[in-house]
């Protein structure tokens, strides 16, 4: 029996090893006619690799290959070593004809099993790649500038004409024909009027070659967002900006014979920005059913009771799940109609939606805890949920089946029951019994003297209570009026909130979490001026903040320091790890700057 188990485990391990053996292809997907490039087939197998069969290179001329290479990598972590091996087959090829060529998968045999790579395509463009690059480099060297055709940035939308609540995918891409050394002064777009979330935030900027209007560009995705419009009309997305440090070969004259072995490079600063993008957000058509609460997309509805048979005064939860794709996170709880014998408590909402691909999908769950107070068979009316279907361009109403709940006569059905909100149905507990034993013995009455009710002292206390009530009422009215002024409330609490955020930033500083530190410091500074100046987050721009600070008589040096510190925090969030002491310096400057602003802005 033991031998059989050992053999089965070994067979399972071998099968897992085979399942993980794949062959990948690395090559350029867009080339110019006459340009030579490599096609590399790589097998991540530790076993023996033999009998490689190349695909048919239709339209592609093979100059050399295959050249076989092998590599082995050994990693030792916590005393355990793992070994990975790979075998590569390299072809040197050349494409001379314009068009889109599909190359099939290569085949290789690994321990008797055939592994096939996926087919891939190569696009060949007409043009002289070498002369094009030399012309570009010569123009940069002669003028000292990078043209708009060689380096630009775009904010691309998958659609620009939507209805309110319809998801939009916005992708920020950088197109380049020159060598970029690094980035500076990154200013990402602000989406006023939209609910936005980043769905792709690459830490390492990776460029891939693409065909753009018949020319080869190196394209990188800087950010990808999903947007949900919250307003109607023409919504404008302000441009994004960044500074690229481009490295180009210098045009200096060689002074000696040794200069031929060395290249002279210079760095050029090029600011690129996107154009402002306008999205037409139309209101949803009229005539929506009463069960419509703003859901847009495609959804399914499920309604179920936690259990269909309980006793009176026991708790039960009605669970409503809305699943699908669209503005899932914006869905509100549907309306449920319960019998009058049911006590209904606060609804608990669980949002399990996630940003996936170009939209938001997932499930939003609503829990309705109720307590039936009498026995019998009760029917809960069907739940209706209406959403706007983007594909059908119409309202779709989903309706559940009626829920039948059988309530039996519970033990001690006359007991009173209390509910602690916010915990769930498990927080329902018995407080006591409302029927007590009646004492039938003859009572013994004792005279206590003159009644306090109606005496002079009683009326004196009443007068004092009325005066105190009037004073308290006036104070509460003044306090209520002060709380109505939300701008003043935010302004008074701005310094306190900023210090709390900086305290959290200090904790991240001690943990060497530089990305989190700069994020929290940025929020502290930006949130402080927004609260202090009474500017809503959706309307906060650098130009408006500077104008309001100047109106509040803030010195220009203080305004400049604030802008410099904001830009430093904003850039450092996406930059490599800072130098030693840089975070401490930013933290101290933030504390000093907020203190100075607190003394200046009244």
N, C-alpha and C positions, 0 to 999 in steps of 0.2 A: 504494500500500500504506500509506504514512504517513497519508494522508487517512482511510483506512478505520479505522486504529488510533485517530486523534484523534477521529473520530466515535463510535467504540465507547466510548472513555473518557468523552466528554461525555454519551453516553446513559446510562452507568452512574452518573455523578454526578447526573444529573437523576432517575434512578430512586431513588437513595438519598435525595435531597431530598424526593421524594414520599413515600417510606416513613416519613420522620420527621415529616411534617405530620399533626397530630392536632388534634382539637377536644375540649376538656375542659369540664366543667360544675362551677360553684361555686355552692352554695346551702346553706341550712340543711335538714337532713334530718328534724328534729322541731320542730314549731311548735304554738302554741296557736291555737284557732279564733278568727278575727277579727284575727289578727296579720299585719301586712304584712312581706314580705321580698323579697329580690332573687334572681333566677335569672340567672346570667351564663354565656354560651357564649363560650369563648375559642379562637381558632385561632392556632397558632404558625406562621404562614406569612409569608414575605417577599414572595411573589408577590401578584398582585391577587386580592382576595377579593370575590366577587359572589354574588348570588342566594341569600341566606340564607333557608332555609325552616324556620320554627319547628315544634316538635312540637305535638301536640294536648294542651292543658292540661286534661284531663278532671278535673273536680272542683275545679280551681283557677281563680279569677277573675283575669284579667289587667287590671290597672289602668292600666299605661302600658308602652310599649315596642313594638318594640325600640329601644334607644338605642345607636347604634354609636359605638365608641371605638377608637382606634389608638394604639399605643405602639411606640417603637423604642429599643433599648438597645445602646450601643456600648461594648465592653470592649477595652482595649489592654493586652496583656501581652507584655513583652519585645519591644516594637516591632511586634507583630502585633495587628491589630485584628479583632475579630469582631462582627458585627452580628446582633442578633436582633430580630424584629418580631412583633407580635401584634395581632390584631383581636378586639374583644369586642362582644357583643350582649347588652344588659341589659334584663330585664323586671322591672317592679314588679308583684307579684302578692299575692293575699290568699286565704286558705283559710277557708271558713265552715262546712264540714261535717267531722264526725269520721270518721276512717278512714285507710287506707293507700292512697295514690294513686301509681300508676306513670305516669311521664311518659317518653315515647319520646325517641329521639335527634333532635337537630336536624341539618339538612343544609345544607351550604354548598359552593359550587363554587369551587375554587382552580385557576386555569389550565386550566379544562375538566375537572378531575377532581373527583368528588363525595366529600366527606369527611363522615362521619356520626359523631356522638357516641354514647356508650353511654347506654342508658336508665337512669333513676334513680328512686328512690321518695322520697316525702315523707309523713311520718306526722303527722296532725293530731289534736290532743287537745282535749277539751272543757275550757273554762276561760277566765278573763279574765287574760291574761298581765300586763297593766299593773297591775291591782289586786293581783294576787298579789305582784308585785315591790315595790309600795309598802307592802303589809302586812309583808313581810319586812324591808324597810329600817326601817319604823317600829318593829318589835319590837326590832331590833338597837340602834337609837338610844335607845329607852326603857330597855332593860335593860342595855346595854353588853356583851352576851354573844351569841355565835353558837350557835344551837341545834344539837342532834345531828341534826336532820332537814335542816338546811341545809348541813352540812359533815360528812362522815364518810369513813372509809377501810375497804376490805375486802381480804382475801386470798382470792381465788377459785380453787378447784381444779376441774379438769375431771373428777376422780373422787376419791372418798374411800374406796373399798373396793377394794383391790388385793391382788395377791400380791407376794411378795418379788422385787425386781428389776424390777417393772413400772413404766414411765415415767409420771410425773405432771407435769402443767403447772400451775404456781402463778403467778397474776397478781395483782400488787398494784395496786389502782386507788384513785383519789381522786375522790369525788363532791362537787360543790360547786354551791351556788346563789348564792354571794357572790363578790366580787372578791378574789382572793388576790394579795398583793403579792410575797411571797417565802416561803421555807421556812427553818426552823431546827431544830437538834437532831434530825437524821434518824437513826432507829435501825431498820435493816432486820431482818427476822426471821432467826432462826438455825434451821437445819434439823438438829437433833440426830437421829442415826439415819438420815440420808439422805446420799447423794452428790448434790451440787447444783451447778448451773452456770447462770449468767445467760445467757439467750438474747436478751434485749432490755433495753438500758440506755440509754434516751433521754437525750441531753445537754440537750435543750430539752424542757420539759414542755409538750405540746400538748393542749389540751382540745377535745373534740368533744361535741356535744349528743346525749343519748340519752334514751329514754323509760324511766323507772324508776318502776314502780307508778303509771303514769298522770300522772307529773310530769316536767318537763324538768330534767335535771341536766347540768352540764358535767363530763365524765368524762375523766380523764387516766390513762394507764398509767405507773406509776412504775418498776416492775420486772416482768420476766417470767422465771421460772425453770423448768428441767426438773429433776425430782427422781427419784432412784432409791432406793427404800427398801432399806436394808441389814440391817434388823432386822425381827422380826415382833412382832405385838401392836398395842396402841393407842399410836401415836406422836403426840406433841403438838408442835405448832408454836407457839412463843411469839409473843405479839403484836408487831407493828411499831408504831412511834410516830414522830410528827413534829409540829413546831409550825408552824402556818400563821399568817402575819401578814396579817390581813384588813383591807382598807381599806373603811370605811363613812362615809357622809355624817353629819356632826355634827348635833346638835339644838340648837345655840346660838341665842339670840335675835338677830335682826338689830338692829344699833345705828344704822345710817344707811341712806340710800337707795342707797349704793354697794354694800352687802352683798348686794343682790339679784343683782349680776353675778358674785359670787364664791361658790364652794362651800366649806364648811368640812368637812374630812375628818379622821377620826381612825383610828388603827391599833389593832386588837384582836388580842391573842395568843390563839390557840385551839389547844390540844393535842388531837390526834386519834390514835386507835389502833385497830388491828384487834382482833377477838376471837380468843381462842386457838382454833386449829383442830386437830381430832383426826382422824387417818387410821387406818383399820383395815387393817393389813397382815397378811395371812394367809400361813401357810407353804405352800410348794408341795406338792401332793399326793404321797403316798408312791408307791412303785413306779416310780420313774424308772429308765431304763436306765443301765448303767454308763458310757455315752458322754455322759451329761448332766453339764455342769460349771457350770450356773447361768445359761445363756442364756435370756432371756425376750423374746419378740417374734415377728418373722417373718423368716426367713433363707433364703438359698440357699448351696450349697456347691459349690466347684470345686477339684479337685486335679489337678495336672499336674507333670510333670518338666521341668526346664530343657532336657533333651535325652534322647531315648530310646535313644541308642547312644553308648557311650563305651568307653574302654580301661581295663583294670585299673589301679588306683592313681591314676586321675584322679578329680577331684571332680565331683559333680553335686548340684544342689539340688532338693529336692521342695518345691513351693510349694502351700500350702493357703490358700484365700481363703474367708472367711465374710462375706457381704454381706447387708444387710437393714436392718430398723428395730427398735429396742428398746434394750437395754442393751449396745450393740455394744462400748463401751469396757471392759466387764467380762468379755468372753469370754476364756476360757483356751484354750491350745493343745490341739487334739485329740491323741489318742494314735495314733502310727503304729508298726506292727510291721514291722521290717526283717529281711531274711535274716541269719543269723549271720555271713556273710562280709562284712558291711557295718560300717564304723566310722561311728558317728553322733556328731555334735558338737552344741554348744549351739544351741538354736533362736533365730532372730532374729525379733522381732515388730515389725510396722509397723502403727500405728493411724491409719487415714484416716477416722475417724468424725467427724461434725460435728453440732452441735445445729441442727436445722432444724424450724421450726414448733413443734409440741407434743411432739416426741420427738427421739431421737438416731438418725441413720441414717448409713450409709457402709459401709466395708469394713475388715476386720481381716485382715492377711496374716501367715502364719507360714511361715518358710523353714527347712527341715531340710537342712543340708549333710551329705552322706555320701560315703564313699569305698569302693567295692567292691575287695576284696583278691584276688579270683580271677575268672577269666573264666567266661562262660556266660550263660544266659538266666534272669533272676530275675524273680519276680512279687512285687510289694508288695501286701499284702492291702488290700481296700477300706477307706477312712477313713469312720468313722461320726461324725456330729455330731447331738446331740439338743438340742432347745430346747422351752420351754413356749410353745405358741401361745395368745396371749391371746384371740383371737376364737374358736378352736375349744375352748378350755379343756381341752387335752389335750397330752400329749407327742408331738412329731413328730420322727422320726429320719430324717436324710438320710444316704445312703450313696453314695459315689463308685464308679466302676468300678475294677477292679484295674489297677495300673500294671505294664507289662511293660518291663523294662530289659535291653537287650542289652549285655553287657560283653565286649569283645574282649581278646585277649592283647596287652598293651602292650609297647612297646620298653623293655628293661631292667626286666622285671617283677620282678626280685629286689631292686630298690632300696628302701631304707627311706624312708618319707615322714613328714614332721612337719606339724603343723597349728598355726597361730597363731590361737587363739580370739579372737572378737570382731571380726574383719575380714571374714570371709566365705570362700567357697571359693577366692578368688584368693590367699589367704594360704598355701595348701598348697604346700610346696616340698620338693625332694629334698635329703636330708642326706648321703647317701653310699652306698656299696655294701657289702653284708654279706659278700661273698665276696672274699677277698684272695689274692694269689699266695703260695704256701707256699715258704719258703726251704728247700732240700734240702741246703745245705752243712753240713759237720760243724761243730758249735758249738765254740768255744774257751772252756773253763771256767777261771775264775781263783778261787782261794781268797780269801775276804774276811775270814778270821779268825773269831773267836767270834761266834755269833749273838746279836743283841740280844734276840730273843724268849726269855723265861724268865729273863733276868738280873734282878739286884736293882733296877737302874734301871728296867727295864721294869715290874716290879710296883709300884714307887714311883709311876711315872706313872699306872698303873691306879688306885691308891688315890686320888691327887689328883683324877683324872677322876671317880671315883665321888662324892667329897665335893662337887666343883663341880656335878655333875649333881643331887645331892640338894638343894643350896642353890637351884639354878636351878629345880628342880621345885617347891619350896616357894613361891618367888617367883611362879612362873606360876600356882600354885593360888590365891594371894592375889589376884593380878591378875584371874584369872577370876572369883573371887567378887565382886570389886568391879564388874566389868563386868556381872554378872548383875543388880545393883541398878540398873535403868535410870533410876529416879528420881534417884538420886545422880549418875549419869553426866550426865543432862540438867542437873541443878542445877550441876555443876562447869563445864559448857561453856556455861551460859546467857549469861554475860558476854561470852565470846568470840564467840558467834553474834550477840548483839545488836550488838556493835561492827562486825562484818562487814556486817550489814544497814544500820547507820547510815552506814557507809562508802559503800555503794551509794546510800543516800539523799543523801549529800553530792555524789556524782557527778551525780545527777539535779538537785540544787539548782543546780549550776554550769551545767547545760544549760537551766535555766528550765522544766523539766518539772514543773510544780507538782502535777499529778494523780499522776504516778508517784512524786514525792517524798513526798507525804502517804501514799500507799499503802505505801511502803517503811518510812516512819517508824512508821506504825500497826503494821505487822508486827513491827518491831523491839521496840516497847514491849510489845505483847500477847504476842509469843513469849517475851520475856525473863521476864515474871512467870509465864507458864505453865510454862517449863522450870525456873525457880528454885523454884517452889512444888510442882512435880510434878503439875500438873493437865493431863490430856490435852486436846487441842484441842476434842474434842466436848463436854467438860464445862466449858469455860471460859465463865463468866458474870461480869458485873461484881459481882454480889452475892457470889458465892463468892470471887472474888479479893480483894474488900475484907475479907471475914471472915478469910481466911487471912493476909493482910497484918497485920491487927490481932492475930491469934494469934502472929505472929512479932515482935510488939512494935514494929511500924512506927508512927511518929508519925501522928496523924490528918491533920496538915497535909501530910505526904508522900503519904498515900493520896488526899487531895482533889486535890493537884496532879497525881497520876497520872491520876485519872479525868477531870479537866479537859483534860489534854493528849490523852488518848485520844479524848474527844468532839470536840475541836477538829480532830484529824487525820481523824476519821471524817466529820465534816461537810464539811471543806475539800476532800475528794476529789470531791464532787459540787457544789461551789459555784463561782462564777466566779473568775477569776484574783485572787489575794490582793494586798494592798497591798505596796508596796516594803518590804523588810526583814522582813516577817512570816514568810517561810520561814526566814530566818536565825535569827530568834528561836525558832521551833519547834525547829530543829535544835539550838541551844544548850541549850534547856530539856530536850530528850530526853537529851543527853549528861550533863547535870548530874543529871537524875532517875535515870538508870540507875546512875550512880556512887554516889548517895546510897542507893539501894536495895541495891546490892552491899555497902555498908558496914553497912547495917542488918540485912538478912536473912542469917542464918547457917544 
